[in-house]
């Protein structure tokens, strides 16, 4: 799981795919900045045969956006 190594960054994910240094990505929409970039990271990971896990970062909320994305993208 390339968590802090990849930080939902498609450039880092691509490098990790090429180096075979991970097999899954923890997707964090907040640090990358947009849902579009998060979606691109998800697609890249899935196309490489990787697992992908949505993360809400730290803290709790009643907002269901992350859960909705996890269901929609799976």
PyMOL Python script that loads the backbone (N, CA, C, O; Angstrom):
from pymol import cmd

cmd.read_pdbstr("""\
ATOM      1  N   UNK A   1       0.860  -1.171   0.000  1.00  0.00           N
ATOM      2  CA  UNK A   1       0.000   0.000   0.000  1.00  0.00           C
ATOM      3  C   UNK A   1       0.901   1.228   0.000  1.00  0.00           C
ATOM      4  O   UNK A   1       1.626   1.477   0.964  1.00  0.00           O
ATOM      5  N   UNK A   2       0.853   1.977  -1.065  1.00  0.00           N
ATOM      6  CA  UNK A   2       1.653   3.193  -1.155  1.00  0.00           C
ATOM      7  C   UNK A   2       0.892   4.389  -0.615  1.00  0.00           C
ATOM      8  O   UNK A   2       0.329   5.167  -1.385  1.00  0.00           O
ATOM      9  N   UNK A   3       0.870   4.540   0.674  1.00  0.00           N
ATOM     10  CA  UNK A   3       0.107   5.619   1.315  1.00  0.00           C
ATOM     11  C   UNK A   3       0.838   6.949   1.167  1.00  0.00           C
ATOM     12  O   UNK A   3       0.627   7.662   0.186  1.00  0.00           O
ATOM     13  N   UNK A   4       1.680   7.285   2.112  1.00  0.00           N
ATOM     14  CA  UNK A   4       2.377   8.575   2.081  1.00  0.00           C
ATOM     15  C   UNK A   4       3.390   8.660   0.939  1.00  0.00           C
ATOM     16  O   UNK A   4       3.767   9.758   0.530  1.00  0.00           O
ATOM     17  N   UNK A   5       3.824   7.535   0.433  1.00  0.00           N
ATOM     18  CA  UNK A   5       4.729   7.515  -0.713  1.00  0.00           C
ATOM     19  C   UNK A   5       4.050   8.080  -1.965  1.00  0.00           C
ATOM     20  O   UNK A   5       4.685   8.762  -2.770  1.00  0.00           O
ATOM     21  N   UNK A   6       2.768   7.793  -2.119  1.00  0.00           N
ATOM     22  CA  UNK A   6       2.061   8.154  -3.351  1.00  0.00           C
ATOM     23  C   UNK A   6       1.151   9.369  -3.223  1.00  0.00           C
ATOM     24  O   UNK A   6       0.956  10.096  -4.197  1.00  0.00           O
ATOM     25  N   UNK A   7       0.608   9.593  -2.072  1.00  0.00           N
ATOM     26  CA  UNK A   7      -0.295  10.717  -1.752  1.00  0.00           C
ATOM     27  C   UNK A   7      -1.290  11.075  -2.874  1.00  0.00           C
ATOM     28  O   UNK A   7      -1.519  12.251  -3.156  1.00  0.00           O
ATOM     29  N   UNK A   8      -1.867  10.057  -3.498  1.00  0.00           N
ATOM     30  CA  UNK A   8      -2.880  10.233  -4.543  1.00  0.00           C
ATOM     31  C   UNK A   8      -2.358  11.047  -5.731  1.00  0.00           C
ATOM     32  O   UNK A   8      -3.144  11.668  -6.447  1.00  0.00           O
ATOM     33  N   UNK A   9      -1.068  11.047  -5.939  1.00  0.00           N
ATOM     34  CA  UNK A   9      -0.435  11.828  -6.993  1.00  0.00           C
ATOM     35  C   UNK A   9      -0.161  10.922  -8.196  1.00  0.00           C
ATOM     36  O   UNK A   9       0.572   9.940  -8.075  1.00  0.00           O
ATOM     37  N   UNK A  10      -0.746  11.245  -9.356  1.00  0.00           N
ATOM     38  CA  UNK A  10      -0.623  10.345 -10.500  1.00  0.00           C
ATOM     39  C   UNK A  10       0.818  10.203 -11.004  1.00  0.00           C
ATOM     40  O   UNK A  10       1.183   9.148 -11.522  1.00  0.00           O
ATOM     41  N   UNK A  11       1.630  11.233 -10.862  1.00  0.00           N
ATOM     42  CA  UNK A  11       3.034  11.126 -11.252  1.00  0.00           C
ATOM     43  C   UNK A  11       3.747  10.104 -10.382  1.00  0.00           C
ATOM     44  O   UNK A  11       4.517   9.284 -10.881  1.00  0.00           O
ATOM     45  N   UNK A  12       3.493  10.154  -9.087  1.00  0.00           N
ATOM     46  CA  UNK A  12       4.113   9.194  -8.163  1.00  0.00           C
ATOM     47  C   UNK A  12       3.548   7.787  -8.357  1.00  0.00           C
ATOM     48  O   UNK A  12       4.279   6.801  -8.257  1.00  0.00           O
ATOM     49  N   UNK A  13       2.254   7.699  -8.634  1.00  0.00           N
ATOM     50  CA  UNK A  13       1.648   6.385  -8.870  1.00  0.00           C
ATOM     51  C   UNK A  13       2.250   5.754 -10.120  1.00  0.00           C
ATOM     52  O   UNK A  13       2.589   4.571 -10.118  1.00  0.00           O
ATOM     53  N   UNK A  14       2.382   6.538 -11.184  1.00  0.00           N
ATOM     54  CA  UNK A  14       2.970   6.027 -12.430  1.00  0.00           C
ATOM     55  C   UNK A  14       4.386   5.510 -12.182  1.00  0.00           C
ATOM     56  O   UNK A  14       4.750   4.441 -12.673  1.00  0.00           O
ATOM     57  N   UNK A  15       5.181   6.257 -11.429  1.00  0.00           N
ATOM     58  CA  UNK A  15       6.547   5.826 -11.117  1.00  0.00           C
ATOM     59  C   UNK A  15       6.528   4.528 -10.315  1.00  0.00           C
ATOM     60  O   UNK A  15       7.317   3.621 -10.580  1.00  0.00           O
ATOM     61  N   UNK A  16       5.641   4.440  -9.351  1.00  0.00           N
ATOM     62  CA  UNK A  16       5.546   3.234  -8.529  1.00  0.00           C
ATOM     63  C   UNK A  16       5.101   2.027  -9.354  1.00  0.00           C
ATOM     64  O   UNK A  16       5.573   0.912  -9.129  1.00  0.00           O
ATOM     65  N   UNK A  17       4.200   2.245 -10.301  1.00  0.00           N
ATOM     66  CA  UNK A  17       3.779   1.160 -11.196  1.00  0.00           C
ATOM     67  C   UNK A  17       4.981   0.675 -12.000  1.00  0.00           C
ATOM     68  O   UNK A  17       5.221  -0.528 -12.099  1.00  0.00           O
ATOM     69  N   UNK A  18       5.733   1.607 -12.571  1.00  0.00           N
ATOM     70  CA  UNK A  18       6.900   1.250 -13.381  1.00  0.00           C
ATOM     71  C   UNK A  18       7.976   0.541 -12.573  1.00  0.00           C
ATOM     72  O   UNK A  18       8.667  -0.335 -13.092  1.00  0.00           O
ATOM     73  N   UNK A  19       8.121   0.914 -11.308  1.00  0.00           N
ATOM     74  CA  UNK A  19       9.141   0.309 -10.444  1.00  0.00           C
ATOM     75  C   UNK A  19       8.611  -0.902  -9.676  1.00  0.00           C
ATOM     76  O   UNK A  19       9.359  -1.564  -8.956  1.00  0.00           O
ATOM     77  N   UNK A  20       7.316  -1.188  -9.833  1.00  0.00           N
ATOM     78  CA  UNK A  20       6.679  -2.301  -9.126  1.00  0.00           C
ATOM     79  C   UNK A  20       6.930  -2.220  -7.615  1.00  0.00           C
ATOM     80  O   UNK A  20       7.256  -3.216  -6.969  1.00  0.00           O
ATOM     81  N   UNK A  21       6.770  -1.007  -7.070  1.00  0.00           N
ATOM     82  CA  UNK A  21       7.074  -0.794  -5.652  1.00  0.00           C
ATOM     83  C   UNK A  21       5.841  -0.773  -4.754  1.00  0.00           C
ATOM     84  O   UNK A  21       5.969  -0.630  -3.538  1.00  0.00           O
ATOM     85  N   UNK A  22       4.657  -0.913  -5.329  1.00  0.00           N
ATOM     86  CA  UNK A  22       3.413  -0.972  -4.555  1.00  0.00           C
ATOM     87  C   UNK A  22       2.432  -1.859  -5.302  1.00  0.00           C
ATOM     88  O   UNK A  22       2.668  -2.244  -6.447  1.00  0.00           O
ATOM     89  N   UNK A  23       1.333  -2.175  -4.641  1.00  0.00           N
ATOM     90  CA  UNK A  23       0.284  -2.920  -5.334  1.00  0.00           C
ATOM     91  C   UNK A  23      -1.106  -2.385  -4.997  1.00  0.00           C
ATOM     92  O   UNK A  23      -2.122  -2.968  -5.373  1.00  0.00           O
ATOM     93  N   UNK A  24      -1.125  -1.256  -4.276  1.00  0.00           N
ATOM     94  CA  UNK A  24      -2.393  -0.623  -3.911  1.00  0.00           C
ATOM     95  C   UNK A  24      -2.131   0.840  -3.575  1.00  0.00           C
ATOM     96  O   UNK A  24      -1.006   1.231  -3.262  1.00  0.00           O
ATOM     97  N   UNK A  25      -3.183   1.630  -3.644  1.00  0.00           N
ATOM     98  CA  UNK A  25      -3.063   3.054  -3.346  1.00  0.00           C
ATOM     99  C   UNK A  25      -4.160   3.454  -2.365  1.00  0.00           C
ATOM    100  O   UNK A  25      -5.297   2.989  -2.456  1.00  0.00           O
ATOM    101  N   UNK A  26      -3.799   4.319  -1.432  1.00  0.00           N
ATOM    102  CA  UNK A  26      -4.767   4.906  -0.512  1.00  0.00           C
ATOM    103  C   UNK A  26      -5.136   6.261  -1.093  1.00  0.00           C
ATOM    104  O   UNK A  26      -4.294   7.156  -1.160  1.00  0.00           O
ATOM    105  N   UNK A  27      -6.378   6.420  -1.512  1.00  0.00           N
ATOM    106  CA  UNK A  27      -6.823   7.639  -2.182  1.00  0.00           C
ATOM    107  C   UNK A  27      -7.315   8.660  -1.171  1.00  0.00           C
ATOM    108  O   UNK A  27      -8.222   8.390  -0.384  1.00  0.00           O
ATOM    109  N   UNK A  28      -6.703   9.838  -1.204  1.00  0.00           N
ATOM    110  CA  UNK A  28      -7.054  10.927  -0.295  1.00  0.00           C
ATOM    111  C   UNK A  28      -7.368  12.169  -1.133  1.00  0.00           C
ATOM    112  O   UNK A  28      -6.448  12.851  -1.584  1.00  0.00           O
ATOM    113  N   UNK A  29      -8.637  12.467  -1.344  1.00  0.00           N
ATOM    114  CA  UNK A  29      -8.991  13.619  -2.182  1.00  0.00           C
ATOM    115  C   UNK A  29      -8.475  14.952  -1.647  1.00  0.00           C
ATOM    116  O   UNK A  29      -8.147  15.838  -2.437  1.00  0.00           O
ATOM    117  N   UNK A  30      -8.396  15.113  -0.353  1.00  0.00           N
ATOM    118  CA  UNK A  30      -8.002  16.387   0.239  1.00  0.00           C
ATOM    119  C   UNK A  30      -6.606  16.839  -0.178  1.00  0.00           C
ATOM    120  O   UNK A  30      -6.488  17.952  -0.692  1.00  0.00           O
ATOM    121  N   UNK A  31      -5.538  16.060   0.003  1.00  0.00           N
ATOM    122  CA  UNK A  31      -4.195  16.566  -0.318  1.00  0.00           C
ATOM    123  C   UNK A  31      -3.946  16.792  -1.802  1.00  0.00           C
ATOM    124  O   UNK A  31      -3.177  17.681  -2.166  1.00  0.00           O
ATOM    125  N   UNK A  32      -4.584  16.002  -2.670  1.00  0.00           N
ATOM    126  CA  UNK A  32      -4.333  16.183  -4.096  1.00  0.00           C
ATOM    127  C   UNK A  32      -5.092  17.382  -4.642  1.00  0.00           C
ATOM    128  O   UNK A  32      -4.653  18.000  -5.612  1.00  0.00           O
ATOM    129  N   UNK A  33      -6.224  17.720  -4.034  1.00  0.00           N
ATOM    130  CA  UNK A  33      -6.876  18.980  -4.372  1.00  0.00           C
ATOM    131  C   UNK A  33      -8.173  18.923  -5.145  1.00  0.00           C
ATOM    132  O   UNK A  33      -8.959  19.869  -5.084  1.00  0.00           O
ATOM    133  N   UNK A  34      -8.430  17.830  -5.881  1.00  0.00           N
ATOM    134  CA  UNK A  34      -9.690  17.791  -6.631  1.00  0.00           C
ATOM    135  C   UNK A  34     -10.172  16.355  -6.798  1.00  0.00           C
ATOM    136  O   UNK A  34      -9.391  15.406  -6.738  1.00  0.00           O
ATOM    137  N   UNK A  35     -11.467  16.223  -7.005  1.00  0.00           N
ATOM    138  CA  UNK A  35     -12.025  14.896  -7.267  1.00  0.00           C
ATOM    139  C   UNK A  35     -11.598  14.386  -8.638  1.00  0.00           C
ATOM    140  O   UNK A  35     -11.480  13.177  -8.836  1.00  0.00           O
ATOM    141  N   UNK A  36     -11.366  15.287  -9.583  1.00  0.00           N
ATOM    142  CA  UNK A  36     -10.901  14.874 -10.914  1.00  0.00           C
ATOM    143  C   UNK A  36      -9.541  14.196 -10.824  1.00  0.00           C
ATOM    144  O   UNK A  36      -9.317  13.155 -11.442  1.00  0.00           O
ATOM    145  N   UNK A  37      -8.637  14.788 -10.057  1.00  0.00           N
ATOM    146  CA  UNK A  37      -7.308  14.196  -9.884  1.00  0.00           C
ATOM    147  C   UNK A  37      -7.383  12.892  -9.094  1.00  0.00           C
ATOM    148  O   UNK A  37      -6.646  11.947  -9.373  1.00  0.00           O
ATOM    149  N   UNK A  38      -8.271  12.848  -8.117  1.00  0.00           N
ATOM    150  CA  UNK A  38      -8.459  11.621  -7.346  1.00  0.00           C
ATOM    151  C   UNK A  38      -9.004  10.518  -8.246  1.00  0.00           C
ATOM    152  O   UNK A  38      -8.573   9.368  -8.153  1.00  0.00           O
ATOM    153  N   UNK A  39      -9.944  10.862  -9.111  1.00  0.00           N
ATOM    154  CA  UNK A  39     -10.508   9.898 -10.055  1.00  0.00           C
ATOM    155  C   UNK A  39      -9.436   9.382 -11.016  1.00  0.00           C
ATOM    156  O   UNK A  39      -9.391   8.187 -11.307  1.00  0.00           O
ATOM    157  N   UNK A  40      -8.585  10.265 -11.504  1.00  0.00           N
ATOM    158  CA  UNK A  40      -7.502   9.856 -12.405  1.00  0.00           C
ATOM    159  C   UNK A  40      -6.538   8.909 -11.695  1.00  0.00           C
ATOM    160  O   UNK A  40      -6.068   7.938 -12.286  1.00  0.00           O
ATOM    161  N   UNK A  41      -6.248   9.192 -10.433  1.00  0.00           N
ATOM    162  CA  UNK A  41      -5.369   8.319  -9.648  1.00  0.00           C
ATOM    163  C   UNK A  41      -6.013   6.947  -9.459  1.00  0.00           C
ATOM    164  O   UNK A  41      -5.342   5.922  -9.575  1.00  0.00           O
ATOM    165  N   UNK A  42      -7.312   6.929  -9.168  1.00  0.00           N
ATOM    166  CA  UNK A  42      -8.044   5.669  -9.015  1.00  0.00           C
ATOM    167  C   UNK A  42      -7.982   4.859 -10.307  1.00  0.00           C
ATOM    168  O   UNK A  42      -7.675   3.667 -10.282  1.00  0.00           O
ATOM    169  N   UNK A  43      -8.274   5.508 -11.436  1.00  0.00           N
ATOM    170  CA  UNK A  43      -8.279   4.815 -12.725  1.00  0.00           C
ATOM    171  C   UNK A  43      -6.899   4.257 -13.052  1.00  0.00           C
ATOM    172  O   UNK A  43      -6.785   3.126 -13.526  1.00  0.00           O
ATOM    173  N   UNK A  44      -5.858   5.033 -12.806  1.00  0.00           N
ATOM    174  CA  UNK A  44      -4.505   4.572 -13.080  1.00  0.00           C
ATOM    175  C   UNK A  44      -4.166   3.340 -12.243  1.00  0.00           C
ATOM    176  O   UNK A  44      -3.592   2.375 -12.747  1.00  0.00           O
ATOM    177  N   UNK A  45      -4.523   3.384 -10.967  1.00  0.00           N
ATOM    178  CA  UNK A  45      -4.253   2.255 -10.075  1.00  0.00           C
ATOM    179  C   UNK A  45      -5.017   1.011 -10.530  1.00  0.00           C
ATOM    180  O   UNK A  45      -4.442  -0.075 -10.606  1.00  0.00           O
ATOM    181  N   UNK A  46      -6.296   1.162 -10.829  1.00  0.00           N
ATOM    182  CA  UNK A  46      -7.105   0.018 -11.252  1.00  0.00           C
ATOM    183  C   UNK A  46      -6.614  -0.549 -12.583  1.00  0.00           C
ATOM    184  O   UNK A  46      -6.586  -1.766 -12.764  1.00  0.00           O
ATOM    185  N   UNK A  47      -6.229   0.323 -13.514  1.00  0.00           N
ATOM    186  CA  UNK A  47      -5.715  -0.135 -14.807  1.00  0.00           C
ATOM    187  C   UNK A  47      -4.431  -0.945 -14.644  1.00  0.00           C
ATOM    188  O   UNK A  47      -4.122  -1.803 -15.471  1.00  0.00           O
ATOM    189  N   UNK A  48      -3.683  -0.668 -13.570  1.00  0.00           N
ATOM    190  CA  UNK A  48      -2.448  -1.405 -13.288  1.00  0.00           C
ATOM    191  C   UNK A  48      -2.719  -2.689 -12.505  1.00  0.00           C
ATOM    192  O   UNK A  48      -1.793  -3.440 -12.198  1.00  0.00           O
ATOM    193  N   UNK A  49      -3.987  -2.939 -12.183  1.00  0.00           N
ATOM    194  CA  UNK A  49      -4.327  -4.129 -11.416  1.00  0.00           C
ATOM    195  C   UNK A  49      -4.154  -3.967  -9.919  1.00  0.00           C
ATOM    196  O   UNK A  49      -4.158  -4.949  -9.176  1.00  0.00           O
ATOM    197  N   UNK A  50      -4.004  -2.747  -9.484  1.00  0.00           N
ATOM    198  CA  UNK A  50      -3.820  -2.452  -8.058  1.00  0.00           C
ATOM    199  C   UNK A  50      -5.151  -2.392  -7.328  1.00  0.00           C
ATOM    200  O   UNK A  50      -6.209  -2.229  -7.937  1.00  0.00           O
ATOM    201  N   UNK A  51      -5.075  -2.526  -6.017  1.00  0.00           N
ATOM    202  CA  UNK A  51      -6.209  -2.234  -5.159  1.00  0.00           C
ATOM    203  C   UNK A  51      -6.257  -0.732  -4.907  1.00  0.00           C
ATOM    204  O   UNK A  51      -5.259  -0.030  -5.075  1.00  0.00           O
ATOM    205  N   UNK A  52      -7.415  -0.255  -4.508  1.00  0.00           N
ATOM    206  CA  UNK A  52      -7.572   1.169  -4.191  1.00  0.00           C
ATOM    207  C   UNK A  52      -8.522   1.302  -3.007  1.00  0.00           C
ATOM    208  O   UNK A  52      -9.589   0.689  -2.979  1.00  0.00           O
ATOM    209  N   UNK A  53      -8.121   2.108  -2.036  1.00  0.00           N
ATOM    210  CA  UNK A  53      -8.915   2.308  -0.824  1.00  0.00           C
ATOM    211  C   UNK A  53      -9.129   3.801  -0.635  1.00  0.00           C
ATOM    212  O   UNK A  53      -8.174   4.578  -0.672  1.00  0.00           O
ATOM    213  N   UNK A  54     -10.371   4.203  -0.434  1.00  0.00           N
ATOM    214  CA  UNK A  54     -10.678   5.612  -0.165  1.00  0.00           C
ATOM    215  C   UNK A  54     -10.373   5.930   1.292  1.00  0.00           C
ATOM    216  O   UNK A  54     -10.595   5.101   2.175  1.00  0.00           O
ATOM    217  N   UNK A  55      -9.866   7.128   1.539  1.00  0.00           N
ATOM    218  CA  UNK A  55      -9.537   7.556   2.896  1.00  0.00           C
ATOM    219  C   UNK A  55     -10.128   8.929   3.164  1.00  0.00           C
ATOM    220  O   UNK A  55     -10.144   9.793   2.287  1.00  0.00           O
ATOM    221  N   UNK A  56     -10.611   9.121   4.376  1.00  0.00           N
ATOM    222  CA  UNK A  56     -11.176  10.418   4.751  1.00  0.00           C
ATOM    223  C   UNK A  56     -10.159  11.273   5.489  1.00  0.00           C
ATOM    224  O   UNK A  56     -10.498  12.354   5.971  1.00  0.00           O
ATOM    225  N   UNK A  57      -8.938  10.816   5.585  1.00  0.00           N
ATOM    226  CA  UNK A  57      -7.889  11.472   6.374  1.00  0.00           C
ATOM    227  C   UNK A  57      -8.237  11.359   7.842  1.00  0.00           C
ATOM    228  O   UNK A  57      -8.878  10.388   8.244  1.00  0.00           O
ATOM    229  N   UNK A  58      -7.844  12.302   8.637  1.00  0.00           N
ATOM    230  CA  UNK A  58      -8.122  12.191  10.070  1.00  0.00           C
ATOM    231  C   UNK A  58      -9.379  12.970  10.424  1.00  0.00           C
ATOM    232  O   UNK A  58      -9.753  13.915   9.730  1.00  0.00           O
ATOM    233  N   UNK A  59     -10.016  12.570  11.496  1.00  0.00           N
ATOM    234  CA  UNK A  59     -11.229  13.255  11.935  1.00  0.00           C
ATOM    235  C   UNK A  59     -12.477  12.553  11.451  1.00  0.00           C
ATOM    236  O   UNK A  59     -12.430  11.732  10.534  1.00  0.00           O
ATOM    237  N   UNK A  60     -13.554  12.872  12.053  1.00  0.00           N
ATOM    238  CA  UNK A  60     -14.839  12.280  11.705  1.00  0.00           C
ATOM    239  C   UNK A  60     -15.796  13.361  11.213  1.00  0.00           C
ATOM    240  O   UNK A  60     -15.666  14.532  11.570  1.00  0.00           O
ATOM    241  N   UNK A  61     -16.736  12.961  10.408  1.00  0.00           N
ATOM    242  CA  UNK A  61     -17.741  13.870   9.889  1.00  0.00           C
ATOM    243  C   UNK A  61     -18.990  13.071   9.541  1.00  0.00           C
ATOM    244  O   UNK A  61     -18.931  11.852   9.383  1.00  0.00           O
ATOM    245  N   UNK A  62     -20.092  13.744   9.426  1.00  0.00           N
ATOM    246  CA  UNK A  62     -21.311  13.071   8.971  1.00  0.00           C
ATOM    247  C   UNK A  62     -21.466  13.169   7.455  1.00  0.00           C
ATOM    248  O   UNK A  62     -22.424  12.633   6.898  1.00  0.00           O
ATOM    249  N   UNK A  63     -20.542  13.841   6.789  1.00  0.00           N
ATOM    250  CA  UNK A  63     -20.565  13.950   5.338  1.00  0.00           C
ATOM    251  C   UNK A  63     -20.280  12.572   4.731  1.00  0.00           C
ATOM    252  O   UNK A  63     -19.329  11.901   5.132  1.00  0.00           O
ATOM    253  N   UNK A  64     -21.088  12.160   3.785  1.00  0.00           N
ATOM    254  CA  UNK A  64     -20.957  10.820   3.199  1.00  0.00           C
ATOM    255  C   UNK A  64     -20.206  10.802   1.870  1.00  0.00           C
ATOM    256  O   UNK A  64     -20.185   9.770   1.199  1.00  0.00           O
ATOM    257  N   UNK A  65     -19.596  11.901   1.479  1.00  0.00           N
ATOM    258  CA  UNK A  65     -18.956  11.989   0.164  1.00  0.00           C
ATOM    259  C   UNK A  65     -17.930  10.890  -0.058  1.00  0.00           C
ATOM    260  O   UNK A  65     -17.951  10.243  -1.106  1.00  0.00           O
ATOM    261  N   UNK A  66     -17.041  10.660   0.888  1.00  0.00           N
ATOM    262  CA  UNK A  66     -15.995   9.649   0.719  1.00  0.00           C
ATOM    263  C   UNK A  66     -16.612   8.258   0.574  1.00  0.00           C
ATOM    264  O   UNK A  66     -16.177   7.470  -0.265  1.00  0.00           O
ATOM    265  N   UNK A  67     -17.616   7.957   1.383  1.00  0.00           N
ATOM    266  CA  UNK A  67     -18.294   6.659   1.270  1.00  0.00           C
ATOM    267  C   UNK A  67     -18.980   6.536  -0.089  1.00  0.00           C
ATOM    268  O   UNK A  67     -18.948   5.472  -0.706  1.00  0.00           O
ATOM    269  N   UNK A  68     -19.593   7.609  -0.553  1.00  0.00           N
ATOM    270  CA  UNK A  68     -20.255   7.599  -1.860  1.00  0.00           C
ATOM    271  C   UNK A  68     -19.247   7.328  -2.976  1.00  0.00           C
ATOM    272  O   UNK A  68     -19.528   6.551  -3.889  1.00  0.00           O
ATOM    273  N   UNK A  69     -18.082   7.962  -2.909  1.00  0.00           N
ATOM    274  CA  UNK A  69     -17.045   7.743  -3.919  1.00  0.00           C
ATOM    275  C   UNK A  69     -16.527   6.314  -3.873  1.00  0.00           C
ATOM    276  O   UNK A  69     -16.321   5.691  -4.914  1.00  0.00           O
ATOM    277  N   UNK A  70     -16.319   5.797  -2.678  1.00  0.00           N
ATOM    278  CA  UNK A  70     -15.824   4.426  -2.533  1.00  0.00           C
ATOM    279  C   UNK A  70     -16.770   3.433  -3.203  1.00  0.00           C
ATOM    280  O   UNK A  70     -16.324   2.496  -3.864  1.00  0.00           O
ATOM    281  N   UNK A  71     -18.056   3.635  -3.035  1.00  0.00           N
ATOM    282  CA  UNK A  71     -19.049   2.742  -3.645  1.00  0.00           C
ATOM    283  C   UNK A  71     -19.113   2.971  -5.155  1.00  0.00           C
ATOM    284  O   UNK A  71     -19.149   2.011  -5.925  1.00  0.00           O
ATOM    285  N   UNK A  72     -19.126   4.215  -5.578  1.00  0.00           N
ATOM    286  CA  UNK A  72     -19.258   4.535  -7.005  1.00  0.00           C
ATOM    287  C   UNK A  72     -18.068   4.051  -7.820  1.00  0.00           C
ATOM    288  O   UNK A  72     -18.244   3.542  -8.927  1.00  0.00           O
ATOM    289  N   UNK A  73     -16.873   4.201  -7.295  1.00  0.00           N
ATOM    290  CA  UNK A  73     -15.670   3.863  -8.055  1.00  0.00           C
ATOM    291  C   UNK A  73     -15.309   2.392  -7.969  1.00  0.00           C
ATOM    292  O   UNK A  73     -14.462   1.930  -8.733  1.00  0.00           O
ATOM    293  N   UNK A  74     -15.907   1.659  -7.086  1.00  0.00           N
ATOM    294  CA  UNK A  74     -15.594   0.246  -6.955  1.00  0.00           C
ATOM    295  C   UNK A  74     -16.449  -0.496  -7.928  1.00  0.00           C
ATOM    296  O   UNK A  74     -16.369  -1.721  -8.011  1.00  0.00           O
TER     297      UNK A  74
END
""", "prot")
cmd.dss("prot")
cmd.show_as("cartoon", "prot")
cmd.util.cbc("prot")
cmd.orient("prot")
